[in-house]
Amino acid sequence: MENLISLVNRLQRACTALGDNGEETALPTLWDALPSIAVVGGQIVVNVEFVGYLTRFLVLESLQYLKVLSGKTFLPRGSGIVTRRPLVLQLHRLDEGREYAEFGHLPRRRFTDFAAVRKEIADETDRETGRSNQISTVPIYLSIYSPNVVNLTLIDLPGPTKVAVGEFSVFMFLLSFVIATVSSRSYIEKPNCIILVISPANQDLATSDAIKISREVDPKGERTFGVLTKIDLMDKGTDAVDVSLQSLINKTVIELESELSRLGKPIATDAGGKLYMIMEICRTFDGIFKEHLDGVRPGGDKIYNVFDNQLPADLKRLQFDKHLAMENVRKLITQADGYQPHLIAPEQGYRRLIETALITIKGPAEAAVDAVHGILTELVHKAINETVELKQYPSLRVEVGNAAIESLDRMKEESRKATLQLVEMENSYLTVDFFWKLPQDVEKGGNPTHSIFDRYNDSYLCRIGTTVLSYVNMVCGSLRNSIPKSIVYCQVREAKRSLLDHFFTDLGKKEYLGEQGKQLGKLVDEDPAIMQRRLSLAKRLELYRAAEAEIDSVAWSK
């Protein structure tokens, strides 16, 4: 590790000497690939004035476990914007000897007076920005050689300011805020950069600009560390351990638990556990599907719309009155008589007229079956998308979806057969009672068949057409009620009852054939990256829970 750190430091110095400092350029850059730590923290506003200390590096001086700088206070201090250029600080540990500093822009000059180091930082900042409060993205490179430091590279970034100070106009304030934010992001967006977020204890962490920026570039917090400063400025009665640490840990525990919940349970190792897991996921999916049908979730109401609007509209479009127009009646009656005219009533003609009219009802009936099938298929896809557990296992998701659609296809065919049979039954047997009144009607109006020559007169044909139309409309009204019953029974009810029965049967067969472990393993082939992520989250959650318990024990000991 020491050799690696030394190598990185030498590479950074070489990059600096060659002008490769990570600034925006079309040329290849080595600087961006080097590991570093970026310190990010906004300045603090109190009574519209800035507190006159650079807390971001004061905290580093006080953290003994980092052993950084060992009390050397060479960084700029004062009111206003104290850090106006990024400062790349390279720490180099010496085994022995006197401490000294070197600047990248003064490579052959050694500074042993750290007050002079502070002055040179300020002077070099002014050379780039003038003596105004402007902020620049051009970094200053400073190397510290000392027996009291560890080999480490830190980057102090200009913090976003919140008020104008002195000659710092509103326009320059807004401009510097943008520059400071962009400057910070340019460093901390690099995947090899560890982000050290500095936040004062006397302010709300929820409004911290530094935390906000770090979350934007590192939303999972995998390379971000937080440091709380200004403990002495906290209100009386507050405890930094309870508020900085406890709230942070509690929040992190909630976030970890939430992501673990989203990723789902880990895969069982044994075949029985895998089978149980698959069955439970399928039951969850089946429950969501039923909720759509029963109105708990949206979508099931579309089926009623088929019966209440689509089917009646399709039946109305059949226009039986045109089918039973006089010329069509004349044609069918004549053809049905054959070579010998009917004696009392053209029964075969009646039957043929009725059959040719009723057979057209099959079209709307089949259309209703297909429409309900399409709605059920749509609800299956919705239920699959809403079953969180299925997102965890893509292969199982595909298999469950295919199995459900196959079941719906089988149910559709059964429904089609049953529904068309209803129409055929009406064709096969005519309601005799309806036609018993015909002789009475004939007596009232006279027998239109008294002569072979006038049996096809218009009045006679009109009477036949009207009679058949009345019967067909009666049958059509009956089918309008019975077709939905057939569809609900064969498709909707059956889908609620046995949507995945065939899939469950197949799972059982694989078990009995001794293929269970292999086949089930294919169904729960989770992405290895997700498995690793869950494992890492579980370990981190265990760590935070242990820390939570430690804090609780400290709180109870008080």
RAURDA-V84719 format. One record per run of one state. SS is the DSSP state (h for helix, s for strand, l for the rest). FROM is the first residue (numbers start at 1). TO is the last residue. Records with the same first field share a line. If there is no record, write none. Layout:
SS: FROM-TO ; FROM-TO
This chain:
l: 1-1 ; 18-30 ; 34-35 ; 41-44 ; 47-48 ; 51-54 ; 63-68 ; 72-84 ; 94-99 ; 104-105 ; 112-113 ; 130-135 ; 147-151 ; 157-169 ; 189-192 ; 201-204 ; 208-208 ; 218-223 ; 230-230 ; 234-239 ; 264-270 ; 295-300 ; 317-319 ; 324-325 ; 338-346 ; 359-360 ; 387-387 ; 393-393 ; 429-431 ; 436-437 ; 446-457 ; 499-500 ; 513-515 ; 524-527 ; 558-558
h: 2-17 ; 31-33 ; 55-62 ; 69-71 ; 114-129 ; 170-188 ; 205-207 ; 209-217 ; 231-233 ; 240-263 ; 271-294 ; 301-316 ; 320-323 ; 326-337 ; 347-358 ; 361-386 ; 388-392 ; 394-428 ; 432-435 ; 438-445 ; 458-498 ; 501-512 ; 516-523 ; 528-557
s: 36-40 ; 45-46 ; 49-50 ; 85-93 ; 100-103 ; 106-111 ; 136-146 ; 152-156 ; 193-200 ; 224-229
